[in-house]
């Protein structure tokens, strides 16, 4: 005989919440929580990757930063996100879903507003833009709080799909901000606050833009997200203080899964943050072997070669990675996560190896440059695809390997470490060069394939998942 769902308290906290009990599990509340937190997580990723849509154009707007300065600036949100995730990972049992999601959505406004103000005149000092880039990392930090708290609402058999949907749709925030920015900045009608700017790209006529739109249009949605979270969400009483949550570090699988998630989400987030800047510096106006001079006086040195505008391509990688995470999540529920993590690692080895030759552009002719650019672009998109598959599969594995409270902590921890991806990618490309850094990526993926097979995917593996 079935019973009605256990009633929620009149306040924020639920009573006797057990998603594994079909008779008492409130399915509608679980899915409502998923959709509201996913909306807010998407906006968090927008705030986190807004700098990646702006930084490649700062010099075109009148700033005069070096390549190294721009790489460091683009890396800063990743450093901040990793640090903030170490904080957000312990918040779900302490603050609860409702308060955490509401307050986080409001905090996103700070950096978003700052970028909208500072792109209007090229006068901000470097340190101030670095601070704004650091604050953007709050959007990345949110992931380590939102994902574990959502996992509390679903049974294990559905967590692959639920977490895949939330993370994948949230990851679309990266593509949204990179895809829509070129359209927003061209719409003078949206520029309620501030005036226009002149953007000068080598080889092209100066364009009138309203770059503040790229930031300001998201702020009303962030307010809406905070209101929805405060009025529609509840919190699951999974109680654990900070010391209790740290018992995950005594489990060896915490460390193995951390290495695997660095391979998948670390790759996704690192490439997403630096994709446009890397493309510009290799094949666009940032490559001095192709373009000489700056501003309106710049000249293209290779006859017949059209300098690609990174803005037209940069959204494709995050879009493919996020779509793969959504599409493959149901498959991980059916087939298990380990086999797909194995496929992800093997795919990353092949796609990175394919891309490496294109990291040294052949400037001998226009045909050679175009062929190199095509190889670079398709190789990068393949890397995004396989990293997205791995993002889905690892998040299926963790709830299967760990008990519920620990699973939430491990999800938060692994996400925190992998969020350093943009920082390490920027530092690695700057200090080692793209070819050496990508070669390290191959070695890392080989290691992760071995770990996955030995620990999780082989017949008789200690922790199949």
N, C-alpha and C positions, 0 to 999 in steps of 0.2 A: 504494500500500500504506500503510494507516494505522499509526500508531505509538501506543503508550500515552502517556498524559499524562506530561509531565516530572515526575519525582519532586520533592517538596518537601524542603527540608533538614530534618534532624531538629529543628532549632531553629525560630526564628520566621520567618526570611526565606526566600522562595521562590527557586527557580533558573529562569532562562530563561523568565520568564513573558511570554507573548505572546498576549493574548486574541483577536487577529486571526487566529491560526493555529488553525483548527478541529481539527486533528489533535492538538495538544498542550494546548489550552485545557481546564482542569479546570472544567467547568460546575458541578458539584456544590459545589465550594469557593466559586465566585463567588456562587451563590445562598445558600449558608450565611452567607457574609459579609454579604450584603444583609440577610438576616432578622435576624441578631444585631445589626448596627449600627443597623438600623431600630428594633428594640426599644429600644435604648439612646438613639437620637435622640428617640423619642417621650417617653421619660422626661426627656430634656433640655428638650424643649419644655414639659413639665409644670412643671419647676422654673422655667423662664423666665417662664411666664405664671401661675404660682401667685399672684404679687402682684396680678394683674388680677382674680382671683376674691376676694381678701381686701380690697384697698384700698377699694372702694366701700362696704364694710360696717364700716370701722373706726370711724366716728362712731356707728354704730348699736350698736357694742360698748362705747362709752364714751369713745372718744377725741374730741378737739375740734379737728380740723384744718379749715382753710379750703379752699374749692374749689381755689384756686391751689396750696396745699400738696399736695392730693391728686393734682392733675394732674401736678405735678412728680414726685411719688413714683411714679405710674404710668408716667411717662416714663423714669425712671431705668434700668429693666432694658434698655430699648432703647439708651440711650447706652452702657451697659456692654457689651451684646452686640456692638455695632459695634466697640468697642475690642478686646474679646476675640477677635472674628473676625479682626482684623488679626494676632493672634498665632497662632490656630489654623490659619489658611490656610497657614502655612509649616511646620506640624508633620508632615503626612503623609510627605514624603520623609525627614524627619529622625528622627522617632520610629517611624514605621511604624504600621499600622492597629491592631495588637494593643495596644501600650502606650498609644497615644493614647486609644482607646475605653475601655479599662479604667480608666485614671486619671481621665479626664473623668467617668465615671459615678460614681466615688467623690467627686469634687469637688462634685457636685450636692447632696450631703447637707448641706453647710454652711448654705446659705441656706434650704433646705427645713426643716431642724431649727429654725433661728432663727425663722422665721415661726410654726411650731407652738408655740414657747415664748411669743412675744410677743403673740399674739392672746388669751392666756388672762387677762391683766390689762391694762387700758388705762393703763399707766404708763410705757411705753417713750418716751424722748425722740425727737423728730422725726429727729434726725441718725442715731440707731441704726436706725430703720426705713429710712432712706435708704441706709444701708450694706447692709442685708439686700436691699433692692431692687437695689442695684448688684451684689451677689454673685449674685443670680438670673440676671444676664446671662451667667454662665458657660454656662448651658443654651443660650442663643442663640449664644454663641461656638462651641459644638461643631459647629454646622452647617457652618462653613467648613473644618473638618477632616474631618468624616465624609463629606461628599458627594464631595470630590475623591478621597479614598482609595478609596471604593467605585467611582468611575469607572475606576480602574486595573484592576479585575477583569473588566470587560465590554467586548466589541467595540463599535465605534462604532454599528453598526446596532441595538444593543440598549440603548444608553445612555439614550435618551429614556424607554423603559419603565422601566429599572432605577432611574434617578435620579428619575423621576416617582413611582414607587412609594415609594422611600425618603423623599423629601421630603414627598409627600402623606400617607403614613401617619404620618410624624413630626409633620407639622402637626396631625394628629388629637389630639396631646397637648394642644393648646390647648383643643379642645372637651372632651376628657376631664376636664381639671381644672375647667373652668367648668360642665360639665354635672353632674358627680358631686359637686361641693362641697356643693350644697344637701342631698343625700342623706347624705353622710358626716357633716356637722355635726349632723344630726338623730338620729344613732345613738349613744346613750349607751353601748351595749355595746362600741363600738370605742374608747372613751376609756380605754385602759389607763393612759395617763399624763395627769394633770391632771384638773381638775374642770370643771364646767359654767359657762356665761356667760349673761347675759341680753341678748338682742338686741332693741332697740326701733326699730321702723320707723314713721314717722308714718302715722297712720290705721289702725294695726293693733295688736292686743294684743301685749305683750312676749312673746317666745318664748325658751324654754330651749334653748341650743345647746351643742355641743362643737366649737368652731371649730378646735381643734388637730388634729382628725381630718383636716381638709382638707390638712394638710401631712404628718402622721406616717404615713398609710397608704402613701405613695409610697416611703418610705425603704427598707423591705425589698426592694422591686422594684429600686431602684437598686443595692443590694448584689448582687442576683441578676444584674443586667445586667453589672456589673463582673466577676463570676465567669465568666459565659458568654463574655465577650469575651476574658478571659485564657486560657481553656481551649480555645476553639474557633476563634479567629481566627489568621490568618497575615498577613504583610506583604509587599508587592510592592516590590522594589528599584528604585524610581524615584528615583534619587539626584540631588539638587540642593541646593546650599547656598542660603542666603538671598539672596545677591547674584545668583546665577543665576536664581532664581525671579522676580526683579524685572524681567527682560527683557520681561515681558508689557506693561509700561507704555510700551514703544516701539511697540506695535501699536495703531493707531487704533481697531480693533474692540473692544479692552478698554474704551475709554471709551464707545463707543456702547452696548455691551451693559450697562455699568454704569447708564447713564441708563434703559435699558429695564427693568432689574431693579428699579430704584428705583420705577418706575411699578407693577410687579406685586407683588413681595414687600414693598417698602416700604409700599405701600398695605395689603396683607394684615396685616402685623405691626403697623402703626400703628393700624389700626382694631381689631384683635383686642385690643390692650392697653387701648384707651381706650373701647371700645364700651359697656361697662356703665356707666362713669362718665359718658360723654356722655349716654346715655339717662336716667340718674338726674337729671342736672342740667337736661336739657331738658324731660322729661316726668314725672319722678318726684319724690321727696322733696327733691332738691337744688334744685328750681326754686321760688324764693320767690314767683313769680307764681301758683303753684298751691298751695303749702303754706306756711303761716305757723306759726312756732314750731318747736320741736324736741322730740325725745323723745316721751313719752307725751302731752304737752300740745299736740302739733302738730295743726293743723286743715287740712282740704282746703278751699280757697277757692272752687273751681268746683263747684257743686252737681251731683251725679250723676256726677262723674268719679272713676273708680277709679285711684289712683296705681299705675302698673305696677311690678312688682318686676323689676328688670333681670336678676336671676339666672335668671328663667324664660326669657329670650330670648337672653342674651348668648352662649350656646354655639352658637347657630344659625349665626352668621356664619362663625366659624372652621370649623365642620363643613362648610358648603357650599363654602368656599374649598379646604379640604383634599380633599374628595371630587372637586371639579372637577380638581384637580391629578392625582389618581390616574386618573380616568376619561378625561381627554383626553391623557394621556401616550402610550398606544398609537396614538392618532390622529396625534400629532406624528411618530411613527416612520414612519407610512404616508404622510403628506401633507407632512411638513416642518414645522419650527417657525415659520418666518417668517410664514406665512399666519395661523396662530393667534395670534401676537403682534399682528398687525394687527387681528384680530377683537377681541382683548382690549382694545386701546387704544380702538377705536371704542365698544365696550360700556361702558368706564369713562367715557368722555365723556358718553354718554347717561344712565347711571345716577347719576353725580354731579350732573348738571344736574337730574335728577328729584328728587333728595334735598334740594337746597339750599333750596327753599321751606319744607320741614318743619323746618329748623334754627332757625326763628323761630316758636315755638308760638303759635297763636291761642288766647288764654285767654278769649275772649268767651263761650264756651259749652262745655258738656261734649261736644256733638256735634262742634264744631270741633276741640277737643283730640283727640278720638278719631280723627278723620279725619287730623289732622296726624301723630299717632303711627303710624297705619297706613302713611302715605306714608313716614315716616322709616324704619320697620322694613323695609318691602319694598325701599326704595331702598338701604339699607345691605346687605341680603342680595344684591341685584343687584351691588353693588360687590364684595362678597366673591367672587361667582361669577366675574366677569370677571377679577379679580386672580388667582384660582386657575388659570384657563385660561392666563393669561400666565406664571404660575410654571412650568407644565409646558412651555410652548413655548420659553421662553428657555433652559431647561436642555437642551432638544434642540438648540438652535442652537449653543451654545457648544462642545460636542465636535465639531461639524461644521465650525466656523469655524477652530478652533485645533488644532494638533498635541497629542498626548496630554499631555505634561508641562505645556505652556502652558495647555491646557484646564482641568486641575486647579487651576492657579494663578488663572485667570480666574474659575472657579466660586467659589473661596474669596474672591477680592477683591470681586466683585460682591455676593456674599452678605454680606460684611462691611459694605459701604456701605449696602445696603438694610436691614440690621438696625438702623440708626439710625431706622427708621420710627417706632417708638413714641415715641422721644425728640422727633423733629421734629413729630410729630402733637400731642403734649402741649404743646410749646412754642408751636406755631402756633395751636392752639385757645385757649390761655391769653392769648397776646399779641395775636393778630389777630382772634380770634372765629371761630366755626365757619363762617359764611358766607364771609368773606374767604379763609379757609384752603382751603375746598373749591373756591372759584373758582380759586385757584392750582393745585389738583389738576387741574382741567379744562385749564388752559393747559399743564401738564406733559404730560398725556396727548395733547393735540394735537401737541405737539413730538415725542413718541415715535412717534406714528402716521406723521408725516412721515419720521422717521429710518428706521423699519422699511420703509416703501415704497421710499425712495430707495436704501438700502444693501442690503436683504435680500430684499424680497418682489416687486419689479417684474420684469417680463421683462427679462432681461439684467442683473440686479442684480450688483454686484461680488462679493458674498459670499452667494449663495443658501444657505439652510439651513433 
